[in-house]
Amino acid sequence: LRSLPAGERLQIGLHRPALMPALDQACTATLTGVKLAFRGDGPWLRPRAVAPARELTRRDARVVRQIGDEPFWHSFAQAMRGRQSREESEVHTFGVIERGRLLARCLTTWAPAGIERQIGTVWSVFTEPHARGRGLGRAVVAAATAAILDAGRVARYFAFSDNLPSLRICRSLGYAEDHAVRYFWAERRA
């Protein structure tokens, strides 16, 4: 924080509340949200599928492209390329496709080395508004979680503390709350 130029803003996520005094000493900070981290390490009881959630493949490229979600498209393209270097995370994308439309989606990542090699993270869970309430989000998260656990990793899921649908999904699948990450906009004091 001392190397940050005075007046420059940045977003910080603190996993440990004990670091708050250091942040307060160096910066003015405004809390913007709390993200809860959940852990799922089994035993994994596969829920009854309400929809055919599955890992997406190259054959799904047209359907993924037509949703217009550029960040998800980029993740899908990265998943189809595979890991390009030793440092790059492995990405897998999951979805529910009905009548040629991608109704629910998420992705997972895990790293090839270090602590992140042991953990697979579920990210970017989204269900199209007109398809909500059918269990599709839960279905894609269940498929992604199963893939993580089948690969011998611990599953991790993040949800903002005010995102009740996301919290319901992860808790219904047996994820247990692990810790909170507090996010701040911070600016170094002069």
N, C-alpha and C positions, 0 to 999 in steps of 0.2 A: 504494500500500500504506500510505503514511503517513496517508491520510485514513480508513482503515478503523478503526472503533472497536476499542479494545483488547478482546481476548477474543472478538470476533466471528469465526466460522468461515466460510470460503468455499472453494470448489473453484477451483483455478487450473490452467490448461493452459499449459505453457511450450513454445514451439516452438524456442527458442534456449537451449542449455545455458549460454551465457555470462550468462544472467540469474539463474542459481542463487545467486551471491553476494548479489545484491540481495534475493532472497526470503529467504535465510538470515539476513540482517541485520535484516529487518523482522519476520519471522514464524518461528514453529515450524511445520514442514511435514512431512507424512507422505506418502510416495509411495503412490498408490493404483493406479496402472497406467500402462502405456505404450501409446499408440496410434500405430501406424505409418501414415504417409500415403503413398499410392501415386499415381502419375501415369500416365495413358495418353493419349498424343497421336498415336498411329498410327505407321506405317500400320496401319489396323484390318483384321484378317483376320476376317471374320464366321465364327464357328464353326458347324459343322453343328448345327442345332437338334434337341435331344432332346425338346423339349416346345414347345407353342405359346405361348411367352412373348410378351406384347404389352402395349402401353400400355392401361391400364384406362379405360373410358368411363362415362358416366352410366348406361348400361344395366347396368353391373356393381354398382350401388349396393347392391342387396339382398345379393349375395354378399359384398361387402366388409363390410357391416354385421354379417352373421351370424358373422364370425370373433371378434367381441368385443374387438378391439384398438383401443381408443379413440384413442390417438395416431395410428395409421395411418388410422383413419376420419377424423380431423380433417384429416390431410394430403390424403387423397382428396377431401374436401369442398372444401378450398382449391384443389386442382388443378381441380376441376369449376367453381369460381367464376372461375378465372383470376386474374391479377394485378389487385388492386383499387386499388393506388396505385403511384406511381413508385418508392417505396422498398421495396415488398413483393417478395419473391423469387418467381420462377416455380417452380411445383411440378408434377411429372409423376409418376404412379404406374404401376407395372408389375406384372404378375402372370401366373401360370399357373393357369387354371381348368379343372378336370376334373369332369364330372358335377355341375355346380352348386356346386363347392367351390373356394375359393381356397387352393391348396396351397403356393404360394411367392409372395413379394412383395418389392418394394423401391420406393424413391422417389428422385427426383432433384430438386435445387434449383439455381437459378442466379439471380444478381441482375441487375437492369437497368442498374446503373452500377458504376463502379470496377473493381478487379481481379477481383471476383467475377463480373463480367459475362463474363469470358473463361474462367471455370472452371465446369464442371458437376460437382456432387458426388453420388455414389451413397450413399444412406443406408438404414438400417433394413432390411437384407437378412434375410429370415426364411423358413424352410421348415418347414411343419408336421412335427412329429416322425415321424409315421407315413409321410411321403412322402420322407424323407431318403435319400440314397444313389442317387437317380435322375438327378441333374444338374439339378434344377429351380432351385436357387439360382443355379447358373452360368447357366442360361438367362435368368432375369430380369435378372441383372447384365449379361449380354451385350446384351439388348434395350435396357436403360437406357443402357449405354455407347454403343451405336450411335446412339441418339437424341441424346446429348450431342455426339458427334463430328460427326454429320450437321448439327447446329446451328452448327458451326464453333467449338466450344469444346474446351478440354482437359478430359479426364475425370479426376476425383479420387475416390479410394476410401480410406476409413479403416477400420482393423481393429485391435482390441487385440492386442498381441503374443502373447497366450496363446490367441487364438481361431483355432485351426488350421484348421477348416473354411473360415472366412472368408478366411484367408490363402491357402489352396489355390485358392479361387475366383478371387481377383483376380490371383494369379500365373499361373494357367492361361489367363487371358484376355490376358496380355501387359502387365499393369500393372507398372511398375518402382517400387521403393521410392524415395521422395523425401526424407522426413525423419521424425523421431520427435517426438511430442508427449508430454511427461511430465505426468501429472495428479497434483495434490497436494491434500490437505485442509490448509489453512493457517489459523493463528490469529495475529493480530498480537500481538507482544510488548508487554508493558506499558511 
